[in-house]
Amino acid sequence: MDLPAYVWFACNFDFSSLCGWTRETGMGAEWLIQTNGAPAVHKGPTLDHTGGPGNFIYMQLSDTDPPSKTGEDDDDEDKVARLVSLPITATDTDLCMSFWYHMFGEHAGALHIKQSKEAEGGQIMWTVSGHQGSRWREGRVLLPHSSVSYQVVVEGVADRRSAGHIAVDNIQIIDGLNAEDCKDPEAPTSPPTEIFILPMDSLSQENSELGGPGNMLKTLDPILITIIAMSALGVFLGAICGVVLYCACSQGSMTDRNLSALENYNFELVDGVKLKKDKMNGQTNYSEA
């Protein structure tokens, strides 16, 4: 088996065990193991950091908190879940700790990685807070060498507004990694939307380039150009047929009206004046009389 460096430190929680780590309780929250196949009682992830079935730990707020020593309402106090490692005695070298975390929701809380020494309080070496996207991210923190042994503390913090949707997986020490490379890898994210304010000259130049002859056609797909051309041709032919049909109908109606007019109004030209035939007949009879 390919055992990781500092095997007593590494833990992926796959055997429903905290390995060599110790869970501290009594501070309003605690770390619990989410086992594969068990129904999730939290709003965090359902799969481990590999995207497959596996175990990980998540922060769970306690339903009942211990009474405050002062007897006052402790709703404003932070709720803390801590996971403490075994003492690290290799203090003559820097170590690079790697882990995966998942923080979901606007009020997800905060996650700290501390270096705790016996004579001193825990010193925060790495921290992140708030919503970090609905996915697992890798975190790396440099543990500097120390003159005395120390312990590593994975600490989740939730205030009265936070729900504490924090999960952690695959804690280990990366051996042989330079201190410069012991930093959080850049997670692949979608590029942010940026708004550029362009000068009027450059804007008019871009518009003239886009509106130049033939530039719009170059950006269109050939199939789309063919469809547009065939549609335009169909409209043009349909318009021609409509005009021809209208002219034919108009010509036929005019011919019928002309024939009926000739039948009802028979006239002759006399000295440039239009006279009806019956009037001319009356004048003829008068002349004969």
PALUM-446458 format. One record per atom (N, C-alpha, C): x, z, y. Coordinates in steps of 0.001 Angstrom, whole numbers, plus 524288, in hexadecimal, padded with zeros to 5 digits. Layout:
REM residues N
XZY ...
This chain:
REM residues 289
80345800007FB54 800008000080000 8036980000804DF 801887FD28808D8 8044C7FCE780DD4 8024F801618113A 8050A805BB81102 8035180A52813DA 804DB809E28198F 8017080B7E81D27 802C980B40822B7 806B680F6C8241E 8094F80EA982892 80CF38129782A7B 809FB8178982BEC 80C9E81C0F82AE8 80A208211A82BF7 804C88214A82940 804F7820C482413 800328205A82107 7FCC48252C821B3 7FF12829A4822A1 7FC1082E6582367 7F91882E5A8289A 7FAAD82AB682C27 7F81282A3C8313A 7F3B58262C83108 7F47E8220582DF5 7F0C681DAF82DD9 7EBBA81F4882B24 7E76181D3682D2C 7E24A81E5682AD8 7DE6481A2082C69 7DBE8817B982882 7D7B9813F382990 7D26D815E9827AB 7D23D81AC3825BD 7CD6181D768245D 7CA6281ABC81FFA 7CD038176081D0B 7CA3781474818FF 7C8CF817D78144F 7CB4E81C3C813A1 7CA2781FA680F2A 7C6E48245E810DD 7C3F58239581543 7C096827C481751 7C3AE82CC481838 7C86D82BFA81A19 7CBDE8306381B0B 7CE7582FBA82058 7CFCC83424822B3 7D29D8340C827A6 7D882833F0826D7 7DA258331C82203 7DFBF832E4820A9 7E25A8380182255 7E672837B782561 7E91B83C798270C 7E73683E8082C42 7E32A83C4382E57 7E12E83DD383371 7DD4F8425F832EA 7DCDB8456A83727 7D963849E98373C 7D5518493483B7F 7D08084A5C83A26 7CC31849D383DD8 7CB1384F1784059 7CAE784F1F8458C 7C98B853D48486C 7C3CE8539384A00 7C127857D48496F 7BB908581284A9C 7BA8F85C7084E90 7B59785CFD85000 7B4038613185376 7B47785FE585935 7B52C85AD585A90 7B599859508600E 7B14485585861A0 7AD01855A885EC4 7A87E8526D86019 7A86384D2785D83 7AC8A84BB585ACC 7ACBA846A385826 7B0CA846F5853CC 7B09D8433585036 7B4608430784BED 7B4C983D79849DC 7B91A83C7A8470B 7B9F38376884492 7B7BD8379383F10 7B477833B383DC6 7B2418332E8389B 7B3D582DF283644 7B3CC82DA58311B 7B54A828DD82E5E 7B067825B482D2D 7B072820D782EE0 7AC5081D2482D78 7AE1581A3A8289B 7AB9981B4E8243C 7AD2B818F981F4A 7AA7A813BC81E81 7ACE88108A81B63 7AAD880B5E81A3F 7A5CE80BD381723 7A1BF8091C818FE 79CBD8091C81649 7991680D60817F6 79B048116181AA0 797978159C81C61 794BF813F58214E 78FD781589821FF 78D0F8141E826CF 78FA38168D82B95 7902F8136482F99 792BA8153A83458 78EF08188B83782 790D881D0C83946 78D9F8208F83C6E 78F52820618421F 792A181CAF84372 7949781C29848C4 7938E8169884A92 7947B8159784F8B 7939C8106C851CC 798A680D4E8523F 79C8F80EE484F62 7A18180C1F84F70 7A199807B484B7F 7A64080645849B8 7A6B4801DA84612 7A4CE803518409E 7A3967FF4D83D97 7A2148000783826 7A64A7FE1A83469 7AA157FB1A83673 7AE7D7F92B8335F 7B38C7FB6083593 7B7A57FB6F83261 7BC987FD8883434 7BF707F98483791 7C4517FAA683907 7C71B7F75383CBE 7C86D7F1FB83A8C 7C84B7F15B8355F 7C9617EC4383304 7C49C7E8B68330C 7C0127EABD8348E 7BB477E7B383471 7B88F7E7D282F2E 7BA977EAEC82B8D 7B83D7EB5382665 7B6807F0DF82554 7B4627F1D2820B9 7B2BA7F72481F60 7B76D7FABA81ED0 7B7077FF4B820F6 7BB4B80318820C6 7B9D6807FE823B8 7BD3180BE482350 7BC34810E4825CE 7BEFF8113D82B09 7BCE08147682E64 7BF54815B78336A 7BCF081AD683547 7BF1981D0283974 7BCF2821D183BA0 7BA2182093840BD 7B63A823AE841E5 7B34282306846B8 7B2318285E84916 7B14C8286C84E1A 7B05F82D49850EA 7AA9482E9C850B4 7A96D8336184F04 7A4098352E84E91 7A35A83A12851DF 79F92839EC8556A 79E6F83E808589C 79B728427C85562 79CC38476B85622 79A2884B9A8533E 794C384C8A8557B 7910684D99851F7 78BB484EBF853B6 78B5D8540F85650 78E32857C685437 78E2C85D1185667 793B185E79857FF 7946C85FC985CEC 799888614385EEB 79A128672E85EE7 79EC98692A85E39 79F8E86ECE85E7B 79E80870D0863F5 79C90875908647E 79B6287796869B4 7A04D8781F86CF1 79FB587761871F7 7A422877C387588 7A5E287D64875FD 7AAF287E24876A8 7AD0B8836387728 7AB168860C87C1D 7AA1A883058801E 7A8408853288509 7A2608860688510 79FB3884038810E 79A1188498880D8 79731880BB88433 799E487D29886AB 7976F8795688A19 796328746088711 792ED8712A8895C 7917986C2D886EA 79637868A1886DA 797868669488232 79C3986362881A3 79AE785D9F8810A 7967485BF188341 795088566F882E4 798EB852FE885C7 79B6D8552B889CB 79F148520788CD1 7A479851C888A5A 7A568854D588642 7AA7D854CC883BF 7AB0B84FFE8803C 7AFEA84E2F87FC4 7B0FE849B987C66 7B0B284B5F876B2 7AEE7847B187389 7AEC58488286DE4 7B36C8459486B98 7B68A848518687F 7BB9C8464D866C5 7BBD58465B860D2 7BDC48420285EA2 7BEE4841A28590C 7C4B58408685870 7C766843A28552F 7CD118431F854A1 7CE818426484EE7 7D27583EFD84E2A 7D4CC83E108490D 7DAA783EB0849BB 7DCFE84261846EA 7E26D843E9847C3 7E5A58426084301 7EA3484017843F6 7EDA383E5E83FC7 7F114842D583DDD 7F3E9841D6839AF 7F7F184572837EC 7FC6E8457883BDC 7FF7A8498883C10 803F3849A683FAE 807CE8454883E85 80996842BF84292 80D8183E938422B 812C68410A84362 8162C840EE83F77 81B4C8436B83FFF 81F9983F918414B 81E8383A78840C9 822738368684230 82257835DD84814 824C18398884AC2 82452839C085073 828B7836E785342 82C528349385067 830CA8321C852E7 82FE682C5C8542E 82B5D82A5285327 82A53824C985426 824CC8241C85632 8240581FD4858FB 81EC981E7F85AE3 81BA781BFD85676 816C381D3D85646 8134081B1485251 80ED08182085500 80D0B813FE8526D 808B1810E485477 803F7811C3850F2 8000E8141885327 7FB3A8152E85048 7F756810C58513E 7F4E580EF384D0C 7F0F180AD584D5A 7EBD480CE384B17 7E79180B4384D5E 7E26980CD284B8A 7DE7C808CF84D8F 7D9C6808F184B5B 7D58A8058D84D07 7D117808F284EFA 7CE97807488532F 7CA5F80A5A85578 7C5D1806C8856EA 7C13E8091A85728 7BC69806568587A 7B946809E085C0E 7B8248080A860CC 7B53880B1B8649C 7B0CB807BB866A5 7AC028098D865BE 7A7668066C866E7 7A3D28097086A8F 7A1A1806A986E6D 79DD98090B871F3 7A02A80A4C8773F 79CB180A7C87B1A 79E7180B8A88076 7A0B381100880FA 79E81814C287E1B 7A05881A2387E54 7A2D081B8987915 7A6CD818968779D 7A9528196A8728C 7ACD281E3587288 7AE8A81FF187710 7B20D8245F8774B 7B7A68229A87802 7BB4A825BE8761D 7C0E18249A876C2 7C3B8825D7871B5 7C8078230B870D9 7CB56823D486C3F 7D0E2824D486E1C 7D3358292786C52 7D87F82A9D86DD7 7DBF282AE5868FF 7E0DF82970869B1 7E4F382A78865D5 7E8D282E288686B 7E97B832C586619 7ECC4836D286871 7F16E8380A864FA 7F592839BE86787 7FA2A83BDF864DF 7FA3D841B7865F4 7F956844B7861F0 7F8B384A578628D 7FD6C84D3186050 7FFBD850798638B 80423853C1861E3 8026985972861DC 8053B85C7F85EDA 803AA861F485E40 80407864E986365 8083C8641F86639 809088672486AFA 80613864D686FA4 804078602586F11 8017085D948736B 7FBFE85BDD871C7 7F8D885AB2875AF 7F3BB8588187490 7F432852BC87333 7F0018509587148 7F01984B0F86FD8 7F0BF8478887491 7F43E843D08741D 7F531840048784A 7F2B783AD3876CC 7EF7B838B487A4F 7ECD0833C38793A 7F0C882F4B87991 7F16082C7687540 7F4F58280487508 7F21C822C987579 7ED0E822D187452 7E9F181DF987461 7E44881F8F87529 7E16D81C8487838 7DBF081DC68792D 7D8EB818D987A7E 7D3EC818DE8792B 7D053814AB87A89 7CAE38170A87AC3 7C78F814EE87E10 7C2548171B87EAC 7BE6C812BF87FB8 7B96E813EE87EC8 7B5468103987FE2 7B4A580C1687BAE 7B1218088587CCA 7AFD38044F8791D 7B46E800978788A 7B6067FF8B873B6 7BA6B7FC1D87298 7B8C47F75586F70 7B3CA7F5F886FB0 7B1EE7F17886CC1 7B05D7F30A86740 7ACD67F01986516 7AAE07F15785FDC 7AE817EF0685BB4 7B34B7F0EC85B84 7B7197EF16857A8 7BB907F3018574D 7BE8B7F28085323 7C31B7F5CE8524D 7C7B27F3B68558A 7CAAF7F7558579A 7CF6E7F60885A7F 7D3F57F94D85864 7D8967F70885892 7DD3B7F9E8856E5 7DFC07FC9585B8B 7E12A8017A85AC7 7E3F88046085EC0 7E94E8060185CB4 7ED1D805E986027 7F25D8079485EC8 7F45780B55862F2 7F6F480F6386139 7F8F98134C864D3 7FE6E814E286313 801F281541866C9 80754816CB865B5 807B281CBC865CB 8098B81EE786174 80A628248A8610C 810298259586209 8118D8278486697 8172682832867D1 8199C82C8B8648A 81EA682BFD863CD 8217E82FF4860CF 821458352F863AB 821B583941860B9 8212C83E7C862DC 825388420F86067 82681846118632A 82A58849D886131 827F184D9185D3E 822D184DC385D12 820158512385957 81C0684DDF85681 81A0E84FDB85247 815F984D1C84F61 810E684D0E85286 80DB28494985163 808C7848C185439 80498846A085094 7FFCA846B585268 7FB588449984F93 7F88C84095852FB 7F61083CEC8507C 7F2FD838F68532C 7ED3F83A7E852C6 7EA7983A188572C 7E4FB83B928576B 7E1C5836CB858FE 7DE0383578855C5 7DA2F8316C8571E 7D56C8344A85930 7D45C8339985E2F 7D061836B9860CC 7CC2D8333786324 7C75483439861B5 7C2D1831A28640F 7C00783569867A7 7BEB68338186C5F 7BC4F836D98704C 7B7378345187210 7B3278377C87257 7AE06835AA87433 7ABE3839BB877F0 7AA37837E887C8D 7A7C783B7E8803D 7A1E883B9687F47 79EFD83E23882C9 7995B83EB5881EA 7967A8398488258 798EF83591884C9 796828306988535 7983082CC8880D8 79C3382E3987DF2 79E5782ABC879F9 79BCB82BBF874B4 79B7F82798871AB 799618280686C62 79DB88288D86858 7A2908276A869E7 7A6EF828098665B 7A7128241A861F9 7A5CA81F2286326 7A5F181B1885F18 7AB8E8191885E8A 7AED481C3285BEF 7B45B81AFA85B3C 7B59181B0C8556D 7B87F8171F853AA 7BA32816D184E37 7C0048158984E18 7C2B98177F84A17 7C862816BD84985 7C97B8154F843D5 7CD67811E684317 7CEB28102A83DD1 7D48180ECE83D82 7D6AC80F44838C6 7DBE580D6A8375B 7E02280F7983B10 7E0FC8148783AC9 7E52D816FE83DD6 7EA3F8169383ACA 7EE77814F183D62 7F3788145783AB7 7F7EE8143C83EAC 7FCAB8149D83C96 801738140083FA8 803C580EB283E5B 804C580B7B84267 807378066284198 80D1680727841CA 80FA18061783D7A 81547806EA83D19 8182C8020883EE4 81C8B802CE8419B 81FE47FE7D84331 81DF27FB69847D5 81A527FD8A84AD2 818387FAD284F66 81AE47FCE08544D 81C947F947857A4 81F287FAD885C75 81B597FDA68600C 81D92800F486364 81A54803E186709 8178B8003986ACD 819FB7FBC086C31 817837F81286FCC 812BA7F58186D60 812B57F50E86830 80E597F28986581 80A1A7F662863E1 80AFB7FB58864BE 8071B7FF4786345 803227FFD5867AB 7FFC07FC1386800 7FB967FC1286BE6 7F6D97F95D86997 7F25F7FA3386C07 7ED897F805869F2 7EDCB7F213869E2 7ECB47EFA386563 7EC797E9E986547 7E8057E7F9868B0 7E8D17E35D86ACE 7E4B87E10886E0B 7E0577DF1786A8A 7DBD07E13986B53 7D7477DFA68683A 7D5417DA6F86A1D 7D3BB7D6D586697 7D1817D1D186847 7CC3B7D2A486ACB 7CBDC7D17586FB4 7C6F87D21687291 7C5A87CD018753B 7C0AB7CC5F87685 7BEF57C7C287968 7C0F17C82487EFC 7C2B07C3D088143 7C4CA7C40488690 7C0AE7C5B088A70 7C22A7C90988E1E 7BE497CAD3891F2 7BCA37C6728958B 7B7F57C70489795 7B5EB7C33289B44 7B8617C41E8A099 7BAF67C0418A2B4 7BD8F7C0B28A7B6 7BAF57BD128ABA7 7BAA17BEEC8B06D 7B8547BBEF8B4A5 7BCA97BA7A8B86E 7BD5B7B57F8B94C 7C1547B3918BCE2 7BEA97B1808C1C7 7C0A07B30E8C650 7BEB47B1188CB48 7C2827ACDB8CD13 7C0CD7A8038CCF6 7C4227A3948CE36 7C3717A2128D3E8 7C78F7A0128D667 7C70079E058DBBF 7C35E799558DBD2 7C13E798388E06C 7BD8E793E98E0E6 7C02978EB08DFD5 7C52D78E2F8E156 7C7DF789358E079 7C877788168DAB3 7CA3978C168D7C2 7CAE578B398D228 7C5BB78A5D8CF6F 7C19678D218D15A 7BC7478C678CEFC 7BA62786F18CFDC 7BB13784E08D4B3 7B94277F978D5C0 7BC7077B9E8D2B9 7C18E77CC88D1FB 7C4D1779318CEFF 7C31B779008C952 7C1CB77DA38C716 7BFFD77DAE8C1AE 7BAD077AD88C124 7B75A77B958C4FB 7B24E778E38C4B7 7B2FB7730C8C516 7B6BC771428C86E 7B79676BA78C8EC 7B9EA769688C3F7 7BD4076C9A8C15F 7BF8576AB88BC78 7BB6976A5C8B82E 7B7FF76E498B808 7B3ED76E228B405 7AFE5769F58B528 7AEE3768FE8BA34 7AAEB765378BB98 7ACF675FC18BC41 7B1E975EBD8BB1F 7B4187598B8BB96 7B1AF755D38B7BA 7B1F4750D28B8D4 7AFA174CF68B542 7B24F74D068B000 7AF2774D6F8AC0F 7B12174D328A6BD 7B2ED7525D8A492 7B3A3756688A7F6 7B58975B638A5F8 7B16875E308A2C0 7AC8075DD28A488 7A85F760578A191 7A79975DB689C4E 7A8237589789C29 7A77E755D28972E 7ABCF7572989366 7B0817585D89575 7B4D2759AF89201 7B3E775ED988F39 7B0E976244891BB 7AFF47675E88F67 7AB597676288BA7 7A8587632188B70 7A3D0762E6887FF 7A551760E2882A4 7A2677626D87ECC 7A341760A18797C 7A16675AFE878F3 7A431757A487602 7A27F7522D8756A 79D01751AC87324 79B9B7550286F8E 79658754BA86D51 79245755F18717F 79376759C7874D5 78FD875B1B878FF 78F4F756A587CE4 793AF753F687DFF 7937A74F7388183 7900E74B2487F32 7909074A3687A15 78D70746308777E 787A074784877C6 7865174C7A876DC 780D974E1887714 77EA874D5D87C8D 781B074EC088081 77FE174E29885ED 77F1D7486688740 782D37451388582 7826A73F82886A8 77DAB73D108840B 77CB973E6A87F0C 7783373C4687C50 7731C73E3187EC4 773037431788080 76E4A7451588308 76D427423B88824 7716B7415388B24 770C373E8B8901A 76EEF738F588F29 771167366588B14 76F7673114889DB 769BD730F288835 76811734CE8851F 7629B734F188385 75EEF735A988821 760797390388BC8 75D38739C78906E 75CF1734CD893AF 761677321289422 7618872D418973B 75E0E72915894CE 75E6E7285688F9C 75B2E7246788CFA 75569725E688D49 7544072AE788CD0 74ED772C8788D4F 74CA272B79892B6 74FD672C20896C4 74E0D72B0389C14 74CFD7253189CCE 75073721E689A92 74FA571C3489B00 74A9871A9B89850 749A571C9F893A1 744DB71B48890D5 7400771D0E893E3 740617219189655 73C017236F8996D 73ADA71FEF89E0B 73F0371E198A0AF 73E3C71AA68A52D 73BCD7157B8A37F 73DC87134689F22 73BAA70E4F89D35 735E870EDF89BBC 7348A7131589917 72F1E713F38978B 72BA2714AA89C51 72D8C717578A02F 72A76718208A4EC 7298B713028A7C3 72D9970FB98A822 72CF570AA48AABD 72915707338A7DC 7294F707338A296 725BA703F889F8A 7201C705B28A054 71F3F70AC98A047 719EE70CBA8A117 7180670B9C8A69A 71B7C70C1F8AA60 719F170B158AFCB 71896705518B093 71BA5701CD8AE16 71AB76FC318AE9F 7157B6FAB48AC38 7141D6FCFE8A7B7 70F206FBC38A541 70A886FDA48A873 70AE9702318AAB0 706907042E8ADE0 705F3701068B2D7 70A396FF3A8B528 709D96FC0F8B9E9 707526F6C88B8BE 708866F4848B426 706226EF748B2C0 7003E6F0048B21A 6FE8B6F43B8AF9F 6F8E96F5148AEEE 6F6386F5D48B423 6F8A96F8A18B7C1 6F63F6F9768BCD9 6F5F66F4698BFEE 6F9FE6F1078BF80 6F9EC6EC0D8C253 6F5886E8758C068 6F4C46E8498BB26 6F0A86E4F98B909 6EB506E6CF8BAC0 6EA846EBEA8BA95 6E5676EDED8BC42 6E4866ED048C20A 6E89A6ED378C518 6E8026EC438CABA 6E69E6E69B8CBD0 6E8FB6E2FC8C8D4 6E7C06DD788C999 6E2296DC408C803 6E0366DF0D8C413 6DAEB6DE128C267 6D6F56E0408C64D 6D7F36E4948C899 6D43A6E70A8CC28 6D4A46E5008D1B8 6D9416E3708D34E 6DA136E1C08D8AE 6DC5A6DC448D8A9 6D8F36D8698D8AA 6DAA26D2FF8D929 6DAE66D1A58DEF5 6DF506D0148E0B5 6DFEC6CF038E651 6E3006C9FA8E705 6E25D6C7E68EBAC 6E5556C3568ED44 6E7AB6C45E8F292 6EB856C1738F3E4 6EE2A6C2078F8EE 6EBF46BDF98FCB6 6E9D56BFE390116 6E7DA6BC5F90526 6EA6F6BDF390A3A 6EDC26BA7490C39 6F0BA6BB8191106 6F39A6C0B3910C9 6F5966C20090C30 6F8AE6C6C990BBF 6F5736CBA790B4F 6F0166CB4F90AE9 6ECBF6CFEC90A7F 6EA3F6CFEB9051C 6EA2A6D48B9029D 6E7ED6D5058FD69 6E2086D5848FDEA 6DF2D6D1F08FB61 6D97C6D2088FB6E 6D7876D22C8F5D5 6D3866D5178F511 6D14E6D5478EFDB 6CE3C6D04C8EEC7 6CDAC6CF1B8E9BB 6CB316CA388E845 6C57E6CA158E9D0 6C2B96CE5E8E98F 6BD306CE5A8EAF7 6BC726CD798F0C0 6C0276CF6E8F3F7 6BFC56CE888F99A 6C0856C8C98FAEB 6C4336C63D8F825 6C52E6C0B48F8FE 6C0646BD7F8F76D 6BDD76BF208F342 6B9306BC3E8F19C 6B4DE6BCB48F5A7 6B4746C1458F825 6B07D6C1F98FC2B 6B1816BE92900DD 6B66D6BE0790262 6B7BC6BAA9906DA 6B6916B4E69058A 6B7806B35A900AD 6B6876ADEA8FF24 6B09C6AC9E8FF7B 6AD626B0488FDA0 6A7C86AF658FDD8 6A5DF6AF2890372 6A8176B21C906F4 6A6976B20690C5A 6A7F86ACE490EEB 6AC846AAAA90D5E 6AE1D6A5AC90FA4 6AA726A15390DE8 6A8E46A14B90910 6A57A69D449071C 6A01C69D98909B8 69E656A26090ACF 699566A2FF90D60 699AF6A12691300 
